[in-house]
């Protein structure tokens, strides 16, 4: 709890933090780093002979206003949010491609009549969506690395475009996957009691929530 003239520092940081959106851990780390810098500056001013209140006021004034500082902090948070979204997309797409066939392998209907053409097309669409999302995730990580080395506006624009497309791919993949599961149940009653299918539905649902949280964080960070 801040006491004395450190209240000026804490209030300044609170105003800055209220303007920021993005990954919580990085946001907390940025505020901790800023707090240490401000308190060190205030201590230096006190050591130079300024009264405590004036030292804190001078440190805050030198630090910059929340309006001035927020864009740079927010840009860093947006990059971190894109990294998190891209990593989750990569993990989900890789797991889906490896585990997808296991859901059906050995099922009582796997040797039955060929599914309708529309079903096969939807199944292919799901594969295409996540294959494309995987490639976009790789591109997102490359842009994150490039952005860390350069502040060119074109990189920021490209990163925003990739993040938007990744979010769209996550939504499309979730909808197409849900439709595929529902259609499977309509075609094969046994799917409702097939353990790999049940496990796959639960795991996919949890993973989509996990992806959705990352997409929401990115959207807030770039709003």
Beta strands, then each sheet from edge to edge (+ up, - down):
end
